[in-house]
Amino acid sequence: MVDPLFADPALASWYDALSPTDERGDFGFYLPRVMSARSVLDVGCGTGSLLGLAREAGHRGRLLGLDPGAGMLEQARRRPEPDIEWIAGDLESTSWEREFDFVVMTGHAFQALLGDDELRAALAAVRAALTDDGRFGFETRNPLARAWESWTTVAPVDVPAPGGEGSAPLRMTRQVRSVDGDIVFFRTGLTLPGEHAPRHSDSTLRFLGADRLDAFLAEAGLVVEERYGDWERGPLTDVSPEIITVARRTPA
């Protein structure tokens, strides 16, 4: 669900430095919903920060993180918070039946679902995993805002090390390679401290508009309950950066 580079444990340890928890609007939005749910499935959980925050804040129910990246899960399993399940895989390789009150996908992980069939299978799996009164929360970047136009870096970006001051930074570059309909292809380069050459990966994300997104949800037996255009719960407009969705099951 994240950049393939982060399957490497050496780079996965930098993920939270690249996306600091205290700067993430998605965590502030989703955490109260996690706390109010008895059982939570975090799809594309990464290093496990959201579920760790929930347990630290006193969540006493079931918390399960799912991610295909070995490096990410290695970081998640090192977390100090107790009794969180970490499973390697994705929605197509796992299945649950009415086990979770809240299923969540953070960090724009939903955009890694590229093909129509892959998207349909994932949404069907989410619906199956939800309890009858469960909710599914996720976000995708609003294609009308054309965020990718600002992604190509003019100069490398230095990211402070997790160890703080005195530690060498990570150097990051990004280049958008092409745009084909709702699919954006880009290349990320990350140079670790002490390494002279960057490690590269080619990534692909899908930018679905609200109408097409809602059609896929309806086909899967899900209906939008809440919809926002930013993490402050502003309405969705043509210039909104996000399409933030909370959906529920429709009756069978």
Buried (B, 14 or more C-beta within 10 A) or exposed (E): BBBBBBBBBEBBBBBBBBBEEEEBBBBEBBBEBBBEBEBBBBBBBBBBBBBBBBBEEEBEBBBBBBBBBEBBBBBBEEBEBEEBEBBEEBBBEBEBEEBBBBBBBBBBBBBBBEEEEBBBBBBBBBBBBBBEEBBBBBBBBBBBBEBBEEEEEEEBEEBBBBEEEEEEBBBBBBBBEEBEEBBBBBBBBBBBEEEEEBBEBEBBBBBBBBEBBBEBBBEBBBEBEEBBBBBEEEEBEEEBBBBBBBBBBEEE
